[in-house]
Amino acid sequence: MAARFLVLLAGALAHEHGHHDHDHSCMEKNTSMVPYPCNTTTCDGYIAYGHETCTSSMKCPAVVIIQDWNGMNDYEKERARMLADMGYVAFAADIYGRGTPVEDMSDWAAAAGMHRGNPDLYMSKINAALDQVKSYDFVDTSKIAVIGYCFGGTGVVNMAILGADVLGVVGYHSAISSSARVMRGNSTTPVTAKVLLHSGVDDDAATDVAILEEELEAAGATYEIVRYGADIFHSFTEWSANSPGQAMYSHRADYRSWESTKLFLHELFMGLPAAARGPESGSLDTSMANYTCNTTTCDGYVAYNSSHCTSSMKCPAVVIIQDWNGMNDYEKERARMLADMGYVAFAADIYGRGTPVEDMSDWAAAAGMHRGNPDLYMSKINAALDQVKSYDFVDTSKIAVIGYCFGGTGVVNMAILGADVLGVVGYHSAISSSARVMRGNSTTPVTAKVLLHSGVDDDAATDVAMLEEEMEAAGATYEIVRYGADIFHSFTEWSANSPGQAMYSHRADYRSWESTKLFLHELFMGLPAAARGPECEPMTTTRETQQASSAARACLSLGLALALKGGLL
């Protein structure tokens, strides 16, 4: 359909926290309104880019921003400046066009509905913006991505499903119900754009997410869907978004989704970086540590930098819970990776001395014995936590736990049972009702923040939905990331393969580890400020500002959220 697209350029592996010097930044930026033909009318877009860094001889990647339902206004302009500050050409598209009323909610519903109900019209408007961007001689037309918010999030989902020729698309609180977007159907058009979607659990229904996953799997798409809870509603990235009695904006979901997007754009425009691996030892102190665990002795592995972590400079600690074949070289290498980041890392031994781990039947027996006896399993985890807390170089108020496979089940159990740690991270965790503990009617608070990384060809969508319900009911702060297509169990394990099937996924391993690094920073250092854009021009009129503010408030009302879910708007 369309030629090449740009979705949201954000390219920096380094995670930037804090604001740039606005005056200096703006001196180097060109920002202006741009009229362009779109379908049968004229649209007014907004461009932002560095005129010294993006030139005809040094072309830059481009990111097109598709507006939310109240029109292209200050919000999209600020996002454009944020992208320009990252080195991209950013173009905030005007989908509705001149003369479209955008005074109040009834206007927004009418304009959004007209385009959602006519995908050909909607795509023609998106393609017009792409054509405008590709006309600039300072844009690298082979490197274009598109991002969209709310109504615009639906647009980027449509683009991917219809096979748009851009490198990738990013959606935030997109309406993805069957009544809001196009359905894949029996289409054989390849889905070539990589897809990243950020979804509030109290916005998109789990059943709609499952249907979209099925379509993307069938199309062989490369995609990631991130689910944020608890109480993450529509418009969670919109800074002023509130409805009566309900704050819709979420600092945490905004921050996490933007950092995820930056890494995604870097991947699209610069290529996928190598997945992290651990140093053999280097400057690290590593040793085996035997400790009492339940009625036996366990042999853990500790890694840390003794010149950095001392009794007077205590460090946060991360405990690693093994996968089902026992604590071995894999967990030790992950421990060294964490120690290289400045933490005390402890690879726990859950099975204990004398437990056979020679082959798959041994692993199944040992894992089953602990999965089937949560009290035993938790006692072994608690023994490892006690061992870590005994070190005088550990800050015992800053402990997190990560787990792989069998260990991923363990960290889910920890969260559900109210374990007193700052957070848990699970990778390809077994989360079915037969593998983990169920929340039931427990009233124990879930205080640990939860981050789970899940392969769509591993965990069933119904099991994910059930866990989401439990986490929501417990008021937990959690995030579940779904990777596809063809992401199976053990996707982080470098040598994992089964007959005829490569289980390891470089991309899912890289993305999940970078997400974990940000998560651990949040746990131990606090949540950084959410990014905002430099003000490179006078503020808009009071009337436009009021429209944008009231739009955000209205967009977040519960009635609107329900309407969006039903595809009415």
N, C-alpha and C positions, 0 to 999 in steps of 0.2 A: 504494500500500500504506500505508505509514506517512505521517503528515502531515509536519511540517517538522522537519528535523534540524539538529544542530550537530555539527560534526566536530572541530575542535581549534581553539579560538580562540587565535589568536596574532596580535595585530595590531600590529606596529610596523615601520614602514619603517626606522627607525633600528635599527642592529644593536647590541644591548647585549652587552658583554663584561664578565664579572665578576659578583659576587654582590651582591644587595641587602642592606641592613641588615635582618637577619632580625627583630629585635625590633620595629623600626618597621613593617616590612612586615606582620608578623603582627598587630600592633595594629589594622590596618585590614582584616583578613580574617576572614571567617566560614568555619570549617571544621568539618564534622560528618559523622557517619555518618547515612544516611537509609534507613530501611526503606521498601520500596514493593512492590506486588504485581507479579509477573512470571510470566505464564503461569499455572500452577496452584500456585505456591509464593510465598514471600516472598524478595525479594532485598535486599541491604544495600549501597547505593551510598555514595559519598563526595562531598560537595560542597565547593567552595572558591570564594569570590568576595569582592570588596571591598564591604562593606556600606555604605560611604559613597559609592561611585561607581556601584553597581548598585542602583537603587531602583525603585519602581513608577512614578516620574515620570522616571527616567533609566534606561531598560531597556538591558541589555547583551547583546551577542551571546553565544552559548553554544557550548561545545565538549564533546562527549561522548567519553569515552575508553573503548575496548573493550579489556579485559584480555588479557594473554597466557595461555598454557594452564595456568599454575599458580594461577589465581584472581586476584581483585582484592586486591592487598596494598600494601605500602609503595611499590613502584615506581610503580604507577598513581596513588597518592595524591600522590607527589612531583611527577609530571608535572602533576597537577591544580593543585597550588600554583604551579607554574611558569606555567601558563596564567592562573591568577587574578592573578598578579603582572603579567601583561601587559594586564590590564583586562577579561578575559572571565569569564563564569560557567563554571566547569569542573565536570564531573560524571563521576566514575569509576564506570562501570556494573559491576554484579555480574551476570554472565551465568549462572553456575551456580546460584546461589540457596542458601538455608540448607539445611544437612544434606548437601550434596554433599561427599564426602571429598576433601581436597586435601593429604594427608599426604606423598605421594611420587609418583614418576614414573608408576607404574601407575595411581594415582588420576587424575593429570592427563591421561594418555592416554585413560582411559575417559571422563572428562567432556568433553574436547575432541572426541573421536571421536563421542560421542553427538550433539553439536550440529553438527559438520561433516557428519555423515551424515544429518542431518535439518534442511535449510535452513529449513523452515517454523518449526520450534521455535526455531532460532537467531534468525531474524528477529523472532519474537514477543518474545524476550527483549530484543533491541535496541530494538524499538518500545516496550516497557514503560519502558525507560530514557528514551527520547525523550519519552514522554508525561509522565513524572515531571518532566523538565526544563521542558517547556512549561507545567506547572502553576504555576511560580513567576512571581509578578507582576513580578519584577525582570528577567526574561528577555525579550529581543526575539525572539519566536517565528518571525519572518521571517528571522532570521540564526542559523542553526544549522549546525554542521559536526561531523563525526565522525572520530576518529582511532583507529587500532588497531594493536596490536603482536602479531606472531606469529599466534597463534590469532585475535586481534582484527583483525589485518591481513586475514585471510581474510574475516572478517565484513564489513569495509568494502568489499572487492571485490565480495562478494555484493550488498551494498546498491546499489552503483553499477549492476551488471549488471541487477538486478531493478527499477531505476527509482525508487529511494527518493527521497522529496521532501525533500532537504536541499541546501544550497548546494554542499557539497563533502565529499570524504572523503580521508583521508591514511592510507596504510598503510606500516608499517615491517616489514621482513623478513616479509612476508606469505607464507603458503603459497598458491601460485597454480596448482599442477598441476591437471589435469582431475579427479583423484581427490579433491582437497581442497576445491575451490570449485564454485559453480554455473556451468554453461556457458550462454552466451548463446543458443545454438541458433537457432531461427527467431523468437525473440521480437521483437515490434514495439513494445514499451514503450520510450518515449524514455529515453535516459540523460541526465538533466538535471544531475546532480551533477558538478561538476568533480572530476577524479581526479588525485591525486599519490601515486605509489608509490616507495618507496626500497628498493632491492634489492641484496643482496650477490651478486657474480658467482659466489662459491663456495657460494651457497645456492640461488637460483632458477636452473633450467636455462634456457639461451638459447632452447631450443625452446618452453618454457612461456611465456616472455615474448613470443615471436613470435605464439603462438596468442592470447594476451590482446590484443596489439596489433591483430590481425586483427578480433577481436570488437568492440573499442572503435572501430576505424575504421568498421566496418560500421554501428555504432550512431550514428556522427557525434558521438561524445563528445569533450569537451575534456579532454585528459589529458596527463600527463607521467610517464615512467618513468625513474628515475635508477639507473644501475648503478655500483656502487662496487667497485674492485679495487685491488691484488691481495690475495688471501687475506682477503677480507671474507666472513665466514661468517654463519650465522644468529645472531640476538640481538645484532647489532653495536651497538645503542643501549643495551643493558642493562649498567649500570655494573659490576656484579660478575660478569658472565657469563664463565666460563672452563670449559674441560673439561681433562682430564688432558693436560698438555703443549701446550695450545693456548689462547691468549688469544682469546676470541670478541669481546669488546668492542673497538670501534675508536673511539678519541677523534676521529679525523678524520671518519669517516663519521657519527658521532653529531653532531658540531658542524655539518658541512655539511648534514645532513638537517634538523636543527632550524632552522637559519637559513633554509633553503628553505621550511620549513613556516610560519615566521613571516611571510614575504612572501606566501605562499599565503593565509593567513588574512586578512591585510590586504586582499588582492585580493577575497576572498569578502565581507568585511564592509564594506569602505570603497570598493570599486571598483578597477579596474585603473588604476594611475597612468600618466601620459603616458610614452612611451618617451623615453629621454635623447637629446638632440641636442647638437651641439657649438657653442661660441661662435665668432663670426666671427674674433675675435682677442682683444679686450679687453686684459687685462694680459699676454697671452702674447707670447713672441717666436716668430715663425714665419718660415721662409725655405726656399728650395730649396737643396739641397746636392748638388753633383755629385761623383762619386767613381768610382774605377776598379772595374769589376766584370767579372771574367774578362778578355776581350780587348777590351772596349768601355768606354764611359762610361755610367754610370747617373745619373739625376737623382732623388734622394730629397727628402723633405720633413720638416723637423724642427720640432717645437713644444715649448716649455717655458717656464717662468716664470723669467726670469733673476735676479729678486730672491730666488727660493726655491732655485734650483739653481745653485750656484756652485762654484768650485774648492775652497772650504773647506767647503761644505755640499753634497756630491755627492748626486745623486738616483738612484733606480732608473730603469731605462729599459725601455721596451716597444717592440719592433720590430713593425711591421705588414707582413704580406705580402699583396700585392694580390690581387684576384680576376682573372678571366681577361681583362677588357677593359683592363688596364693600371692603373698607379697614377694616380688622378685625384681629383676632388673628394670622392668617398666616403671614400677612405682618409685624405685630408687632414682631413676633419671628424672621423673617428674619432681621428686623432692629437690634434686639439685637445681632444676629450673626455678623453683620457688625460692630456694636459698640465694640464687643469683639475683633475685629481685629484692633481696634485703630481708626476707622473712626467715624464721626458724621453721624448717619443714620436717615433719615426722611421718614416715611411712609406717602405718600400723600393721601389725600382724594379727589378723582376726582369728585364724584357725589355731595357732599355737603349735608348739613342738610336738612332733610325733604324728601329726595329721598327714596322711598320705596325699600327695599332690602330683602323682606320676602321670596320670592321664585323665581323659575327660570323665570317666566314671568316678574317679576320685574327686574331681572338682565338683561334679554334680552332687555327690554325697555330702561333701563338706559344706557347700553353699546351701543345699537344701536343709541341712541340720540347723543352720543359723536362720535362714529365712523362715523356717517353720517354727522357730522358737525365738520370737522377738526379744524376750527378756534376756536370753543368753546372748543374742547379738548385741543388744544395748550394753550389756555388762562388759563385753569385749571392747566396744567403742569407748565406754567410760574409762576403762583401764588405760587405754592409750591416751585419753585426755588427761588423766591423772598423772601419767608419766611426763607428759609435756609440761604440765603446770609445775612439776617438781624442779624444773631447770630454772636457775636464778637469772638466766639471761632472757627469759620469756616474759612478756607483758601478759599476765594471765587475764586481763580484761579485754584482750584483743586476740580472740581465737576463732578461726573458721575451719570448716571441714569440707573436703572434696572427696568424691567417690566415683569409681568407675564400675559400670556393669553391676555385679553383686554389691560393690561398695556404693554405687548410686542408689540402690534400694536402701542401703543403710542410712544415707543422709536424708532421704525422704522420710524414713521412719523417725529419724531424729527430730526433724521439723514438726511432724505431725504430733509427736509425743511431747513437744515443748522443751527440747534440749536447750540448755543455757549456753549457747554460743552466738556469736554475732551473725553468722550466716553459713549456709551450706550450698555446695555446688555439686550437681549430679551430671554425669555424662553417660549416655545410653543406659540409663537406669531402668531396671525392671519395675514398672509401676502398676501392673495389673493387680486386681483385688486379691489374686492368689499368691502374689509375691511380696506385697508390702502390708503394713498395718493400715487399717482403715480408721478414719477419724471418728466415725460413729457419733455418739452424743457427748463426746469429751468437751469439757469446758476449759481445759488447760490452754492458756494463751500460746499462740505460735509466735514467739518473739524473734526467732532467727529469720533473717531475710533468705529467700530461696531463689536459686537460679538453676534451671534444668535445661540441658541440651539434649534434644530428642531427634532421632532419625524417623522420618515419616514411614519408612519401610521397616521400622522396628516397633515402636510403640503405637498401638491402635488409637485412632482418634477418639473412640469412645472412652478409653482409659484416661486419656488426657483430659477429656471433658469432665469425667468423674473427679479427677484430682483437682481440677479448677474449682468445681463446686465446693469441695471440702476446704480448699484454701480461702475461697471467698467467704464461706460461712465462718471461718476462723479469723477473718480480718487480717490475713497474712499479707506481707509485702513480698510479691513473687513475680517471676518472669519465666515463661516457658518458651524456648526457641525450637522451632521445627525446621529441619533441613531436608531438602529434596532436590532433584529426584534421585531415586535409587540410593538413598542413604540408609544403610543397614546398621545392625548392632556392631559395636566395637569400632566405630568410625574414627576414633582418636588413636587407636592402637596401631603403631607404625607398621607392624608386620602382619596384621590381621587379614587373613584370607580364608575362604572356604573353597571347596572344589568348584572351579569354574567361576568364582565370584570374588572380586576384590572388595573386601569389607572396609579397609581404611580409606578415608576421604581427606585428601590434603586440604581441600577448601573448608570442609566442616571442622576439621581439626584446627586450622588457622583461625577461623571466625570464632569458634567456641573458646579458644585460649585467650584471644584478645578481649573478648567479652568478659572472661573471668578476671583478667588483669584489672580491668576497669572496676569490676565488682569488688575485688579485694581492696582496691584503693578507696572505694566508697566506704567499705566496712571499717577500715583501719584509720583513714585520714578524714573521713567525712565526705558528704556529697558536694562536689564542686558546683559553683554557680552555673546555671544554664547559659549557653552562649546567646549573645544578642548582637545585633548589627550596628555598625557605625552610622551616625546620622549625617549623610553626605549632602543634604539639601534641606531647605526650610521645611518645617512640618506642614502637613496638609491643612486644609481649611478646617475650622471648628466643625462645620457640618459633616465633612467626610470622616473626621475623627469620631464624631458622635455616632455616625452610621456604623463604623467598624466596631466600636465598643458595644453598641446595642446588638449588633449582629452576633458578636461572640457570645454575649449573654444569652441571647435567644436560642442560638444554635445548641446551647448546652442544656436547655430545659429538658426535663425527663420526657415530656411529650414529644419533643423534637427527636430525641434519641430513639424513641420507640418508632416514630414515623420513619426515620432514616433506616432503622432495622427492617422495617416492612417495605422499604423502597418507595415510600410515598413522596419523598422530596428529592 
